[in-house]
Amino acid sequence: QCWGNNDHGQLGDGTWERSARPRPVIGLASDLGPGITVTSTAGPGGTISPMWVNVPSGETTTFTLSPDPGYSIDTVTGCEGNLTGTSYTTGAITASCTVNATFSPISYSITATANPEAGGSVSCTPNPVIYGGGSLCTAIPASGYGFVNWGDDCSGTSLTCTLSSITAPRRVTAYFVDLSATLRVTHSAPAYPAGGLLRVSARLDDTSGANPLSLLWRPN
């Protein structure tokens, strides 16, 4: 027990009131009665509670683990206990012991797909990605194919795509087009006078499934 009678010291019970009488000190082992002390420790990435507890001989006690965001429980050892969810229950306590908890960062995979498969490949680095991290995905066209655009969690027509603040699995798709696809063009006349009207139609025989590209005709 401890006590104080000034405005500068905190009393044992956690208050700041003046007191001329002793007050119990919170967490003082001698105040918890007879028993065996069981302590706990936690590595980076989470906490375990309580930090310690007095347990009557032959009985068990339970600790609660709380991972930080982006972490999961890795291992919990000590006191011959068992982990169920986020609760760790010791075996029968017959001597002082310590429960040790460790946590590990959560990582998420990026599923990268090329469409069509023969059109090229997709590389995302890093993959998997630690919670909150980012990854750079690159589309690599195969010979005879051209890159069209991204799909799913990526967008745009640049060969690269940046994924940031990843907190769940991601999926990206790179669409490619076969550059050797046949372009069929028909027109209304083999020749036409200057200033006249020429009707031209075109069809691209493409079965790649990629999004369509625009065609631009510039007569000589």
C-alpha positions in Angstrom: 0.0 0.0 0.0 1.0 3.6 -0.4 -0.4 7.0 0.3 0.3 10.7 -0.3 -0.9 14.1 0.7 0.2 16.5 -2.0 -0.8 17.6 -5.5 2.0 16.0 -7.4 2.0 12.2 -6.7 -0.5 9.6 -8.0 -1.9 7.3 -5.3 -1.7 3.5 -5.4 -5.3 3.2 -6.5 -4.8 5.4 -9.6 -6.4 8.5 -8.2 -5.0 11.9 -7.6 -7.1 12.8 -4.6 -5.4 13.8 -1.3 -5.3 11.0 1.2 -3.7 10.6 4.6 -4.7 6.9 4.7 -3.0 4.0 2.9 -4.6 2.8 -0.3 -4.1 -0.5 -2.1 -1.6 -0.4 -5.1 -3.3 -1.7 -8.2 -1.6 -4.7 -9.6 0.5 -5.4 -6.5 0.9 -9.2 -6.3 0.6 -9.2 -2.6 -2.9 -7.7 -2.9 -4.2 -10.6 -5.0 -4.0 -13.2 -2.3 -2.2 -16.6 -2.4 -1.5 -18.2 -5.7 1.1 -18.8 -8.4 2.1 -16.0 -10.7 1.6 -16.5 -14.4 3.0 -13.8 -16.7 2.7 -13.1 -20.4 4.8 -11.4 -23.1 4.0 -10.4 -26.7 6.2 -9.6 -29.7 5.6 -6.8 -32.2 2.3 -6.8 -34.0 -0.1 -7.3 -31.1 -0.8 -7.5 -27.4 -1.8 -10.2 -24.8 -3.7 -9.6 -21.7 -3.5 -9.7 -18.8 0.2 -9.1 -18.4 0.2 -11.4 -15.3 -2.2 -13.0 -13.0 -2.1 -15.0 -9.7 -3.7 -18.5 -10.1 -4.5 -20.9 -7.3 -2.4 -24.1 -7.6 -3.9 -26.7 -9.9 -6.3 -24.3 -11.7 -6.1 -22.8 -15.2 -6.3 -19.3 -16.5 -7.0 -17.7 -19.9 -5.2 -14.9 -21.8 -6.6 -12.9 -24.7 -4.6 -12.0 -27.8 -5.3 -8.9 -29.9 -3.4 -8.7 -33.2 -2.8 -5.2 -34.6 -4.3 -4.4 -38.0 -2.4 -6.3 -40.7 -1.2 -8.9 -38.3 -2.3 -12.4 -37.3 -1.4 -14.7 -34.4 1.7 -16.7 -35.2 2.6 -18.8 -32.2 1.5 -18.9 -28.5 3.6 -21.1 -26.2 4.1 -21.7 -22.5 2.3 -23.0 -19.4 1.2 -26.1 -21.4 -1.8 -24.3 -22.8 -4.0 -24.4 -25.9 -5.1 -21.7 -28.3 -8.7 -21.4 -29.5 -9.3 -18.4 -31.7 -7.8 -15.5 -29.8 -8.0 -17.1 -26.3 -5.1 -19.1 -24.8 -6.0 -21.3 -21.8 -3.1 -22.6 -19.8 -2.8 -26.1 -18.4 -3.1 -26.7 -14.6 -0.7 -24.3 -12.9 1.7 -25.8 -10.4 4.6 -23.4 -10.8 5.3 -20.0 -12.1 5.4 -19.8 -15.9 5.2 -17.4 -18.8 2.9 -17.4 -21.9 4.8 -16.1 -25.0 2.9 -14.8 -28.0 4.2 -13.8 -31.4 2.5 -12.2 -34.4 3.2 -12.2 -38.1 2.3 -9.7 -40.9 -0.6 -10.7 -43.1 0.2 -10.9 -46.8 -2.2 -11.0 -49.8 -1.7 -12.6 -53.2 -2.3 -10.9 -56.6 -3.8 -13.1 -59.2 -2.4 -11.9 -62.6 -4.0 -13.1 -65.8 -3.2 -12.6 -69.5 -6.2 -12.6 -72.0 -5.7 -14.4 -74.3 -3.2 -16.6 -72.5 -1.0 -16.7 -75.7 -1.0 -13.0 -75.9 1.6 -12.4 -73.2 2.3 -12.4 -69.5 1.8 -10.3 -66.4 4.3 -9.8 -63.7 3.5 -8.2 -60.3 6.3 -7.3 -57.9 6.2 -8.0 -55.0 3.6 -10.7 -54.9 2.3 -11.6 -52.3 2.1 -8.2 -50.7 2.3 -7.4 -46.9 -0.8 -5.6 -45.5 -1.0 -2.0 -46.6 1.8 -2.4 -49.1 1.9 -1.9 -52.9 2.9 -3.8 -56.0 3.8 -2.8 -59.6 2.2 -4.9 -62.3 3.7 -5.0 -65.8 2.1 -6.4 -69.0 4.5 -8.2 -71.3 3.1 -8.8 -74.8 4.2 -12.0 -76.6 5.7 -11.8 -80.1 3.0 -10.9 -82.6 0.7 -9.4 -79.9 0.0 -5.9 -78.7 -1.2 -4.7 -75.3 -4.7 -3.3 -75.2 -5.7 -2.4 -71.7 -6.0 -3.5 -68.0 -9.0 -5.0 -66.3 -10.2 -5.9 -62.8 -8.2 -4.1 -60.1 -6.1 -2.3 -62.7 -7.2 0.2 -65.4 -5.7 2.2 -68.2 -3.6 1.5 -71.3 -0.1 1.9 -69.9 2.0 -1.2 -69.8 2.4 -0.8 -66.0 -0.2 -0.5 -63.2 0.5 0.3 -59.6 -1.6 -1.2 -56.8 -1.4 0.6 -53.5 -2.7 0.2 -49.9 -3.5 -3.5 -50.4 -5.6 -4.9 -47.6 -7.2 -7.8 -49.4 -6.4 -10.2 -52.3 -6.3 -8.5 -55.7 -6.8 -9.6 -59.3 -5.5 -8.0 -62.5 -6.0 -8.9 -66.1 -4.0 -7.7 -69.1 -5.8 -7.8 -72.4 -3.7 -8.4 -75.6 -4.6 -8.4 -79.3 -3.2 -10.5 -82.1 -1.5 -8.1 -84.5 -1.8 -10.6 -87.3 -5.6 -10.6 -87.2 -7.0 -10.1 -90.7 -8.4 -6.7 -91.5 -11.0 -6.8 -94.3 -11.7 -3.5 -96.1 -14.2 -2.9 -98.8 -15.0 0.4 -100.6 -17.7 1.6 -103.0 -15.4 2.3 -106.0 -11.9 1.5 -107.2 -11.4 5.3 -107.8 -13.3 8.5 -107.1 -13.0 12.1 -108.2 -11.6 14.7 -105.9 -14.3 16.0 -103.6 -16.4 12.9 -104.2 -17.8 10.6 -101.6 -16.2 7.2 -101.0 -17.8 4.7 -98.7 -15.3 2.4 -96.8 -16.2 -0.3 -94.3 -13.8 -2.5 -92.4 -13.9 -5.6 -90.2 -11.2 -7.0 -88.0 -11.3 -10.8 -87.7 -10.2 -10.9 -84.0 -11.2 -13.6 -81.6 -9.0 -12.6 -78.7 -11.8 -11.2 -76.6 -10.0 -8.0 -76.0 -11.7 -4.7 -76.0 -12.1 -3.2 -79.5 -9.6 -0.7 -80.9 -10.6 2.2 -83.1 -9.5 2.3 -86.7 -8.3 5.5 -88.5 -8.2 5.7 -92.3 -6.1 8.4 -93.9 -6.4 8.5 -97.7 -3.4 9.6 -99.7 
